[in-house]
Amino acid sequence: MFFERHLENILKFYIPDTTNPNEVLDLIPLCKEYVKKLEIDQFLPPVKEDVSDTESDAGIDEPSMDHFDLSLLLPVLPHLEELHLSYGVKDCGMNFEWNLFEFTYRDCCSLANAIKKCPTLKDGGKQLLEGMSDNKTVVEFDLRLAEVGQESEYLINQTIKANQELARLRNLHLHHVTWTK
């Protein structure tokens, strides 16, 4: 459990484009035999430096908004069975910005590649269903290439249909309020 917590803490405070990825990768040979579960409740985004208007007009690149590339880590953890992730920042307080909670396209691809290469993970359908039970905003989710059990797939689709119905009712309510004004 020590190695799991140690790896989790390093990943929680990893800052893309600032922290050296070797801080994570060098730890793998030591902990890979002992990590069965990872619970990472925050992923920090890159630190944004204040860029002046002249620098932004000159085409100076801003840092990427991608988080740690999990496809470098998960495939080399041979006993990993559970993975719990939250892309966002805890305790940001008055420094709240929506971009602290962005899940980029490259993050999605990285996570998908990592999960494909990690055959020891348990059936994710039940965990996915559990995570989606509190979510009322996802209205589309493609499970065609997912390897989840039939029952989990059915229940996830029911959750998605319920979310679609809620979205439809919200839209109807908004149109009704707009027309009655």
C-alpha positions as a Markdown table, in Angstrom:
| # | Residue | x | y | z |
|---|---|---|---|---|
| 1 | Met | 0.0 | 0.0 | 0.0 |
| 2 | Phe | 2.9 | 2.3 | 0.6 |
| 3 | Phe | 4.0 | 2.1 | -3.1 |
| 4 | Glu | 0.5 | 2.8 | -4.3 |
| 5 | Arg | 0.1 | 5.9 | -2.1 |
| 6 | His | 3.6 | 7.1 | -3.0 |
| 7 | Leu | 2.9 | 6.8 | -6.8 |
| 8 | Glu | -0.5 | 8.4 | -6.4 |
| 9 | Asn | 1.0 | 11.4 | -4.6 |
| 10 | Ile | 3.6 | 11.9 | -7.2 |
| 11 | Leu | 1.0 | 11.8 | -10.0 |
| 12 | Lys | -1.4 | 14.1 | -8.0 |
| 13 | Phe | 1.3 | 16.8 | -7.9 |
| 14 | Tyr | 2.9 | 16.2 | -11.3 |
| 15 | Ile | 2.8 | 19.4 | -13.3 |
| 16 | Pro | 3.0 | 18.9 | -17.1 |
| 17 | Asp | 5.7 | 20.9 | -18.9 |
| 18 | Thr | 7.3 | 21.6 | -15.5 |
| 19 | Thr | 7.8 | 18.3 | -13.6 |
| 20 | Asn | 10.3 | 15.9 | -15.1 |
| 21 | Pro | 8.4 | 12.7 | -16.3 |
| 22 | Asn | 11.3 | 10.7 | -15.0 |
| 23 | Glu | 10.1 | 11.4 | -11.5 |
| 24 | Val | 7.3 | 9.0 | -12.2 |
| 25 | Leu | 9.1 | 6.7 | -14.6 |
| 26 | Asp | 12.1 | 6.1 | -12.3 |
| 27 | Leu | 9.8 | 4.9 | -9.6 |
| 28 | Ile | 8.2 | 2.2 | -11.7 |
| 29 | Pro | 10.9 | -0.5 | -11.2 |
| 30 | Leu | 10.6 | -0.1 | -7.5 |
| 31 | Cys | 6.8 | -0.2 | -7.1 |
| 32 | Lys | 5.5 | -2.1 | -10.1 |
| 33 | Glu | 5.1 | -5.4 | -8.3 |
| 34 | Tyr | 3.1 | -3.8 | -5.5 |
| 35 | Val | 0.6 | -1.5 | -7.2 |
| 36 | Lys | -2.9 | -3.1 | -7.6 |
| 37 | Lys | -5.0 | 0.0 | -7.3 |
| 38 | Leu | -4.5 | 3.7 | -8.1 |
| 39 | Glu | -6.8 | 6.4 | -6.9 |
| 40 | Ile | -5.8 | 9.8 | -8.3 |
| 41 | Asp | -8.2 | 12.4 | -7.3 |
| 42 | Gln | -6.5 | 15.3 | -9.1 |
| 43 | Phe | -4.4 | 16.0 | -12.2 |
| 44 | Leu | -2.8 | 19.3 | -12.2 |
| 45 | Pro | -2.7 | 21.3 | -15.5 |
| 46 | Pro | 0.4 | 23.0 | -16.8 |
| 47 | Val | 1.4 | 26.3 | -15.1 |
| 48 | Lys | 0.4 | 29.2 | -17.2 |
| 49 | Glu | 2.7 | 32.1 | -17.2 |
| 50 | Asp | 1.3 | 35.6 | -17.9 |
| 51 | Val | 2.0 | 36.2 | -21.6 |
| 52 | Ser | 2.0 | 39.7 | -22.8 |
| 53 | Asp | 0.0 | 40.8 | -25.9 |
| 54 | Thr | 3.2 | 41.3 | -27.9 |
| 55 | Glu | 4.3 | 37.7 | -27.1 |
| 56 | Ser | 1.0 | 36.2 | -28.0 |
| 57 | Asp | 0.9 | 38.2 | -31.2 |
| 58 | Ala | 4.3 | 37.0 | -32.1 |
| 59 | Gly | 3.1 | 33.4 | -32.0 |
| 60 | Ile | 4.8 | 32.2 | -28.9 |
| 61 | Asp | 3.2 | 28.9 | -28.0 |
| 62 | Glu | 1.3 | 28.5 | -24.8 |
| 63 | Pro | 1.9 | 25.3 | -22.8 |
| 64 | Ser | -0.1 | 22.3 | -23.6 |
| 65 | Met | -3.1 | 21.6 | -21.5 |
| 66 | Asp | -2.6 | 17.8 | -21.5 |
| 67 | His | -2.1 | 16.0 | -18.3 |
| 68 | Phe | 0.4 | 13.1 | -17.5 |
| 69 | Asp | 0.4 | 10.5 | -20.3 |
| 70 | Leu | -1.0 | 7.4 | -18.6 |
| 71 | Ser | 0.0 | 5.3 | -21.6 |
| 72 | Leu | 3.6 | 5.5 | -20.3 |
| 73 | Leu | 2.6 | 4.2 | -16.9 |
| 74 | Leu | -0.3 | 1.8 | -16.9 |
| 75 | Pro | 1.1 | -0.9 | -19.3 |
| 76 | Val | 4.1 | -1.4 | -17.1 |
| 77 | Leu | 2.1 | -2.1 | -13.9 |
| 78 | Pro | 1.5 | -5.8 | -14.2 |
| 79 | His | -0.8 | -6.2 | -11.2 |
| 80 | Leu | -3.0 | -3.1 | -11.6 |
| 81 | Glu | -6.6 | -4.1 | -11.2 |
| 82 | Glu | -8.4 | -0.8 | -10.3 |
| 83 | Leu | -8.0 | 2.7 | -11.6 |
| 84 | His | -9.9 | 5.7 | -10.2 |
| 85 | Leu | -9.2 | 9.1 | -11.9 |
| 86 | Ser | -10.4 | 12.6 | -11.5 |
| 87 | Tyr | -9.2 | 15.2 | -14.0 |
| 88 | Gly | -9.3 | 18.4 | -12.0 |
| 89 | Val | -7.8 | 20.3 | -9.2 |
| 90 | Lys | -8.7 | 20.0 | -5.5 |
| 91 | Asp | -8.8 | 22.9 | -3.2 |
| 92 | Cys | -8.3 | 25.6 | -5.9 |
| 93 | Gly | -10.3 | 28.1 | -3.8 |
| 94 | Met | -10.3 | 31.6 | -5.1 |
| 95 | Asn | -8.0 | 30.6 | -8.0 |
| 96 | Phe | -10.9 | 28.7 | -9.7 |
| 97 | Glu | -10.8 | 28.6 | -13.5 |
| 98 | Trp | -12.7 | 26.2 | -15.7 |
| 99 | Asn | -9.5 | 25.2 | -17.5 |
| 100 | Leu | -8.3 | 23.6 | -14.3 |
| 101 | Phe | -10.8 | 20.9 | -15.1 |
| 102 | Glu | -10.3 | 20.3 | -18.8 |
| 103 | Phe | -10.0 | 16.8 | -20.1 |
| 104 | Thr | -8.3 | 17.3 | -23.5 |
| 105 | Tyr | -8.6 | 15.1 | -26.6 |
| 106 | Arg | -5.0 | 14.0 | -26.1 |
| 107 | Asp | -5.8 | 13.1 | -22.5 |
| 108 | Cys | -8.7 | 10.9 | -23.8 |
| 109 | Cys | -6.4 | 9.2 | -26.4 |
| 110 | Ser | -3.7 | 8.7 | -23.8 |
| 111 | Leu | -6.1 | 7.1 | -21.4 |
| 112 | Ala | -7.7 | 4.9 | -24.0 |
| 113 | Asn | -4.3 | 3.7 | -25.2 |
| 114 | Ala | -3.3 | 3.0 | -21.6 |
| 115 | Ile | -6.4 | 1.0 | -20.8 |
| 116 | Lys | -6.0 | -1.0 | -24.0 |
| 117 | Lys | -2.5 | -2.0 | -23.0 |
| 118 | Cys | -3.4 | -2.9 | -19.4 |
| 119 | Pro | -5.1 | -6.3 | -19.5 |
| 120 | Thr | -5.1 | -6.7 | -15.7 |
| 121 | Leu | -7.8 | -4.1 | -15.1 |
| 122 | Lys | -11.1 | -5.5 | -13.9 |
| 123 | Asp | -14.2 | -5.3 | -16.0 |
| 124 | Gly | -14.6 | -1.5 | -16.2 |
| 125 | Gly | -18.3 | -1.7 | -17.0 |
| 126 | Lys | -19.3 | -1.8 | -13.4 |
| 127 | Gln | -17.0 | 1.0 | -12.4 |
| 128 | Leu | -18.1 | 3.0 | -15.4 |
| 129 | Leu | -21.8 | 2.5 | -14.4 |
| 130 | Glu | -21.0 | 3.5 | -10.8 |
| 131 | Gly | -19.3 | 6.7 | -12.0 |
| 132 | Met | -22.1 | 7.5 | -14.4 |
| 133 | Ser | -24.9 | 7.0 | -11.9 |
| 134 | Asp | -24.1 | 10.5 | -10.5 |
| 135 | Asn | -23.6 | 12.1 | -13.9 |
| 136 | Lys | -26.7 | 13.7 | -15.4 |
| 137 | Thr | -24.9 | 15.4 | -18.3 |
| 138 | Val | -23.5 | 12.7 | -20.6 |
| 139 | Val | -25.9 | 12.1 | -23.4 |
| 140 | Glu | -23.8 | 10.1 | -25.8 |
| 141 | Phe | -21.3 | 7.3 | -25.1 |
| 142 | Asp | -20.0 | 4.8 | -27.6 |
| 143 | Leu | -19.5 | 1.4 | -26.2 |
| 144 | Arg | -18.9 | -0.5 | -29.5 |
| 145 | Leu | -15.3 | -1.2 | -28.8 |
| 146 | Ala | -15.5 | -1.5 | -25.1 |
| 147 | Glu | -15.1 | -4.8 | -23.5 |
| 148 | Val | -17.8 | -4.6 | -20.8 |
| 149 | Gly | -20.3 | -7.2 | -19.8 |
| 150 | Gln | -23.7 | -7.3 | -21.4 |
| 151 | Glu | -25.5 | -6.4 | -18.2 |
| 152 | Ser | -23.2 | -3.4 | -17.6 |
| 153 | Glu | -23.6 | -2.3 | -21.2 |
| 154 | Tyr | -27.4 | -2.4 | -20.9 |
| 155 | Leu | -27.4 | -0.5 | -17.7 |
| 156 | Ile | -25.0 | 2.2 | -19.0 |
| 157 | Asn | -27.2 | 2.6 | -22.1 |
| 158 | Gln | -30.3 | 3.0 | -19.8 |
| 159 | Thr | -28.4 | 5.7 | -17.9 |
| 160 | Ile | -27.5 | 7.5 | -21.1 |
| 161 | Lys | -31.2 | 7.3 | -22.3 |
| 162 | Ala | -32.3 | 8.8 | -19.0 |
| 163 | Asn | -29.8 | 11.6 | -19.4 |
| 164 | Gln | -31.0 | 12.2 | -23.0 |
| 165 | Glu | -34.6 | 12.5 | -21.7 |
| 166 | Leu | -33.5 | 15.0 | -18.9 |
| 167 | Ala | -31.7 | 17.1 | -21.6 |
| 168 | Arg | -34.8 | 17.0 | -23.8 |
| 169 | Leu | -37.0 | 18.1 | -20.9 |
| 170 | Arg | -34.5 | 20.9 | -20.0 |
| 171 | Asn | -34.6 | 22.2 | -23.6 |
| 172 | Leu | -38.4 | 22.1 | -23.6 |
| 173 | His | -38.5 | 24.0 | -20.3 |
| 174 | Leu | -36.1 | 26.6 | -21.6 |
| 175 | His | -38.1 | 27.0 | -24.8 |
| 176 | His | -41.3 | 27.3 | -22.8 |
| 177 | Val | -39.8 | 29.9 | -20.5 |
| 178 | Thr | -38.5 | 31.9 | -23.5 |
| 179 | Trp | -41.9 | 31.8 | -25.3 |
| 180 | Thr | -43.9 | 32.8 | -22.2 |
| 181 | Lys | -41.9 | 36.0 | -21.6 |
